[in-house]
Amino acid sequence: MHIYIQRNNGISITRQIVLAVIDQILSGFLQEGEKLPSVRVLSKQLNVSLLTVVKAYRELEQQNFLYSVQGSGTFVRKKNNDIETACIEEPLTQDWQLSVPDYLPRSQLAQFHHVPQKIHLASSMVDPELLPNRHLKTAFEHLIQEDGTFLSRYGHTQGDQQLRLAMQQYLSGLGVYTQIENLLVTNGSQQGIDLIARTFVGPGDVVILEAPTYPGAIDIFRNRGVTILTVPLDQEGMRLDILQQLFDKHHPKLIYTIPNFHNPTGVLMSHKRRRKLLEMAQNTQTLIIEDDPWGEIYYDQHPPAPIKSMDEYGHVIYLKGLSKILAPGCRIGVLSASGSIFKRVLAAKANADLGTPLVTQKILLPFLEPSIVESHMQNLRTTLKIRRDLALEILSERCPKEVSWMVPQGGLNLWLSLPEWVQSHLVLAEANKKGISFLPGSSCFSVEHENHHIRLSFSFVSQELLREGITTLCEILAGIILSRKNSHSSPYF
């Protein structure tokens, strides 16, 4: 169990241990009934006092995340709060593994990216029925018939030249004008974030994230041991007044932002704020990672031009993923940067995997023809807008008045805010019993521990299942809130 202690970030060591353990429990790294390192072992690993770890474990017990058994140790509490039979019935024959240190602070996506439930509202993925599966199959068969030798060749580390040329033309349609020499094909945007992080940041560096933000980015930056500072959002995106205060006190090396239909909130950053953010980065010699997973999926009006479109001096590294909106199985993304920044990221890509598989790059080529890809995007926008509107309609009709939400102008998610006393991971346990999954909001916070939010992805399931899932979730929330009104002994606060 790895916990990276930052001794000068203003958060007490006890609190850092508490937050790290909660992160690992909620992300599934620590399973129900799993035994934790002893107080003595953990204090030695972290080079902190026994008392500090004792206080952290005690606080975690008070918050119902852990429990202790005299003579046996400390364990992750089961969701049904049953500690009588937890873990002890089965011999712990692999306890020795606790002595092997790891360097994984958390991985929220490890638990929520799969699809175990009947009604899957957890992951921002598009319904496979809306993707060009038949055409992809035809493209693959045609590719093999035309040139089967690509299966016995390595692709270029930077990416297939034809694909980069097609992506250059595609990005120009979004307002990002670049040369193919400045494009790098990645295994999805997630790898792009990872390559940038492993190239430019490490222990002691300051990275600024939005709060909340994409959980996969938090996982990556936590793994680098950086000091994470966060900036909340309003209706126009990242609060630049608060960002300026952080600039005045710290020297951040990197800012990660999702300007288009932000994940998880759905907020769209205004053009004015994009320009101001770029100016701040230029004045402080700070890098910006602009992540754009679904800027094409807008429901009301086209979003402003990307920050990268205004970037004259190479401060912005732009990431465009194709996985979610075209072919998840191909795991293709592209990174656009310039100068020595690009060269160093390219070197990191070579060290990571020597290049993205050639077969997946070749398969996507036919679909990047302007007429074909735009037709596909238009169909997605039409269908997903119907599902968004359906989800909003059900929430308006059935959700308790104590719950609020934002109306996204694009993207795949709805962000719900519950009463502060409601713990979303306990709501999730009740939803799972009904075959429903969602992403607890706590996964989207890197420093704060806000556990009263829910991210619902309306894009993966059919309209019928979407209606059933949100209706049932509203009933669960109504029951929890009613129990609070009737009794002050509710397990949800």
N, C-alpha and C positions, 0 to 999 in steps of 0.2 A: 504494500500500500504506500504509494508515493505521495507525500505532502511537501510542497515547496514552500518554505517559510521565507517571507519577505520581512526583514526586520526594521525597515525604515519607511514603510508605506502608510503608517498611521493606524493600522488595524492591529489589535492585540494578538499575540501569538495564540492565545487560547481561542479567540474568535476565528482565526485562520484555520486552526485544526477543526473546529466545529463545522465551518463552511465546507472545508475540503471533504470531510466524511459525508456530509449531507449530499454533496455533489456526487460522490461515488455511489451512494445508496440509490439516489434518484436516477442515475444513469445506468444502473444495473451492474456496475463493476463490483459492488458488494451485494451479494444476494441475501434474500431472507434466510435467517438462521445461520449465516456465515459467522465464523469466529474472527474477531479482530485481534491484532497484536496486543500483547499484554502492555500494561502501563509502563513497565520497566523497558521492554523492548522498544516501544515507540519513542519513549523519551531519549533513548540512546540513539535511535535512528535519526531523530530530528535535532539532537543536541540541545534539548530543552530540559527543564526541571521536571521531576516526577509530579510535583504539585500542579504544574501547568497541564499535563496530560490528564491527571485526575479530574481537574476542574472541567476540561473539555468533555471527557466521557460523561461526567455527571450532568452537564448541560444537555448533552445528546440524549441521555436517559430521560431527563425532564421533558424534552420535546418529543418523546416517544419514538426516537429513531433507534435506540439501543436498549438492551437490558443486560443485567449481570446475573450470573448464577454462581453462588458461593462454591469455590473450589474448582469451577470449570472454566470461567472466563467471561468475556464480554461478547455479545452477539448482536447481529442485526435483527431488529424486532420484526416479527411477522405482521402483515397488514391487518390480520384479524385480532392482533394484540394477544394471541395465545402463546404464552411463554412456557407453559407446563411441559409440552412435548417437543418444543423447538430444539432441533439440532442434536440433542443429547441421545436420542434413541439410536442414531446411526453412528458407529465408531468413526472418529476423526482420524483416519489412517494417513492423511496427507497434511498434517499440521506442519511438517517440516517446510512446506512451501511458503509459509508465512515469513520464514527467515530470508527468503530471496527478495531483495529490494527490486522495485520496478520504477519506471519514470513516466507513468501515465497518471496524471492528476485526475482526469475524468474523460469520459467519452459518452456524451449524452446520446449521440446518434446510434451507438451500438445497441441500445435497447429499443428505440422507437422507429428505426428505419425499416424494420421488417413488417410483414403484414399478417399478424396472427389472428386478428379479430374479424368477425363477419362484416362489421361496419367500420372501415379503417379511415379515421379522420385525423390520424397522427402525422403522416408525412406529406410534405408538399410535393405530390406526384400527380401526374395527369392520368386519368382513366385510360388504361391500355386500349380500350375500344375507340378512343379518339385519336390514336396515333397511327401512322401509316404502316402498319405491320405487314399487310399484304404486299405493298410496294417495296418494302425493305427486303422481304423474302425474294421477290422477283429480282431486285437489284443484286442480291447476293448470288443467286443462281446465274445471272447474266455475267457477273464478274468472274466467276469460276470458269464459265464456258469461254470467255474472251481471253482470259490470262490467268491460268491457275498457278503461274510461277510466283505470284505475290505471296503465296503462303510459305514459300521457301526463302523469302528475302526479309532482311531487316529494313525497317523504315528509317528515314532520316531522323536524327535526334530532335531537330527543330520541328519536324512534322512534314507530311507529304506536301510537295510543292503545289500540286493541283488543288489540294484542299485549302492550303494557305491563300492561294490566289482567289478561290471561291469565297473564302472568309473575308478577304480584303474587300471584295465587291459587296458582300453582305453587310459588313460593318460600315461601309461608306453610306449605305442606305439608312443607317442609324445615326449618322453624323460623325462617325469616328473614321477619319482619313489617315491611313497609315500605309506603309510599304510591307510587302510580304517578308522582307528581311527583319522586320520588327514584330513578327507574329510567331508565337510558339504554341503548338498544339499540345494540350494537356489531357490527362485522364479525368476530365471533368473540372469544374471550377474548384472543387475541394483540393485537388492536387495543386492548382494554381496558388491558392492561399498558402498551402504548406510549403511550396517552393520559395515563395517570397519570404515567409517567416523564417525558414531555416537558412536563408541567404543573408537576411538583413537584421534580424533581432535575436537577442539572447538575454541571459540573466543581467539585470541592471538597466536594460533599455526600457523605455516607457512607450506603451502602445495605447492608443485611444480607440475605444469601441463605443458604439451607440448602446443605450440601455433602454429596452432590451435589444438583442441582436440574434443573428443566426448562430445556433449552438455549435455547429461544426467549426466556426471560426474561433469561438471561445476555447474549444478543446485544443486547437492547434497552438494558439498563443500561450495557453497555460502550459502546454508541453515544452515550450521554449523557455519557461521560467522568467518571463518578462513581468514588469509591473504594469498591470492593467488599470487604466483610469477610464471612467465612463461618463458619457454625456447623454442626458435624457432627450426625448424628442417632443416636439409639439406638432401642430397641424401642417407645418412647412418642412419638417424634417429635423435634423440635428440642431440643438440649441447652440448657436454660435456665440452667444454672450457667455454661456458657461464654458464653452471651449476656449474662449479667449482668457478666461480666468485660469484655466489649466495651463495654457501657454505661458502666462505670466509667472507661474510658480515652477513649472517643469519644462523640460525640453523633449517633447515627444519625438520619436523617430518615425512613427508610422500612425496613420489614421485609417481605420477600416470602416467603410460606409456602404450602405445599400440604398441609393437614392430613389430607384424606381420601385414603388410598391413594396416598401420595406418588409423584410422578413424579421419578426412575425407580425408587425402592426398593420402593414398595408399602406403606411403613410407615403406620400409622394413629395420629394424634396422640390421646392420651388426653384426656378431658374436663378432668381436673385441670390438665393442662399447657396446654390452650387457655385456661382461665380465668386461669392465672398469666401467660401471655404477654400477654393483654389488660391485666392489671393493670400489668405492666411498661411497656407502651406508654402507658397512661394516666399513669403517674408521670413519664414522660420526654417526654410530648407527641410521641410518635412515631406515624406512620401504619403501619397493617398492610394489605398487600394479601393477601386471602384468596382464593386461586384454587381453585375447586371444579369441575374438568372432569367428574368421574365419581363423585361421592359416592353416586349412586343404584345404582352397580354394586357391590354388596356380596355376599359369598358365604357369610358365616357369621352375622353379626348387623349390624343397622343401626348406622351410625357415630354418634358423639356429635353433638349439635347444633352447627351452625357457630359459629365465634367471633363472627360478626356477630349471632347471636341474643342475645348477652350485652352487646352494645355499646350503651351508653346515651348516650355523648358524642361519637359520630361519629369514632372512631379507626380504624374498619375500613372498607375499601372491598372489597366482596364481588363476585367475578366468577363467573358461572355460564355455562358454554358449553353450547350445544345441538348444536354441529357434530358432535362425535364420537359422540354417542349417539342422534342422530335424523336429521340431514340435513347431511352434510359440504358438499354443493354449495350449500347456502343460506348458510353462514358466518354464523350468528346467535349472538350472546351477549348477555348483559345485565349491566350494572354497577349495583350498589346502593351509594349513599353518601348523605350528608346535608349540610345547611348550605352554607357557602361552598365546602367541598371539592367538593361535587357541581357547584355552579355553575361552578367553574373547569374541571372536567373536561368539562362540557358545552360550554364555550367552545372547548376544545381539539378537541372532536369537530367543531364547526362549522368550525374552521379546517382540519381534516383532509379532510373530504369532504362537509360539509353534511348528512350523514345516510345511514344504511344504506338500500340499495335497497328500495323499497316492495314489489316483487313477491315477494322472498324472505321478507319478514315476513308477508305475507298468506297465502302457501302453508302456513306452519307453524301457523297459527291452529287449523285443525280438529284437530290432533294434541295440542293442549294441554288438551283436555277431560280432566278427571281420570281417568275410566274408561279412556279410550283410551291416554293416556300411561303410566298405571300398568301396564296390560296389556303394553304394549311393553317397559317396563323389567323386568317379571317374566320375560318371554321371554328378554331379553338376559342377565339374571342366571343363568337356568337354563343357557342354551347356553354362555355364556362360562365358567361354573364347570366345565363338562365339559371344555372346552379347557384351562383352567388345570390341572385335575387330571391330564389326559393329559400335559401338558408336564412336570409334576412327577414323574409316574410314569416317564417316559422318562429324565429326568435322574437319578433315583434308581437306575435299572437300568444305565445306560450311561455316565454321566459319570465321569471320573476322580475319585478321592477327593480330589485336590488342589484341586478346584473346589468352592466353596460357594455357596449361594443363600438368599434369603429367601423365605418362603411368604407371598404377599400375601393379605390378607383381602378384597380387592376391587381394582377397577381392571383395567388391561389389560396389565401388564408383570411380567416376572421380572427380578431384578437378580442377576447372577452375578459372583462375585469369583474371579479366576484367580490363580495364583501371581504374585508381584510382578514376576518377570522376564519374563512373557509380555506382549507388546505387542498390545493388542486390534486395532489398525488393521492389523497384519500378519496376524492371524488372519482379519480381515475380507477381506483380499485372497485368502486361500485359500478362504474360504467363497464369495466371489463366483464363483470358478472352478466351483463346484458349483451355481451359481444361487441362492445363499442370501444374504440381507442381514440385518444387525442394526445396532444403534446402538453404536458404541464408547463406553465409559464416559467417556473423556476429554472428550467433548462436554458432559458434565453437570457439569464442574468449572470454576469461574470463576477461581480463584486457584491451587489445587493442580493439579499435572499428574499425575493418577493415570490411567494407561493400561492397567490390568490388570482392568478391569471390562467387562461386557457387559450391555446392556439388550435383552432379548428380548420382543417384543410377540406374545402368543399369540392375539390377537383378530382378526387380519385374514385369516388363511388357513384353509382347511378342515382338518378333523381329519386327513385323509389327508396333506396337505402338511405340516401341523404335525409329524406323526410323522416323516415323511421328513426334514424340515429339522433338527429337534433331534437325531435319530439321527445324521445326517451331521455336524453340528457337534460332537457328542460324539466322533465318530471323529477329526475334525481335531484337537481338543484332546488326545485321547489320543496321537495321533501326535507332536504337538509336545512333550508332556511326556516321552514315551518318548525322543525324540531328545535331550532335555536330559540324561536319565539316561545315555544312551550316549555323548554327546559334549559337550564344553564349547565347541564352536565353532558352536552353534546360532544362526541369524540372529534368533531371537526373544528374545534377551536382550542 
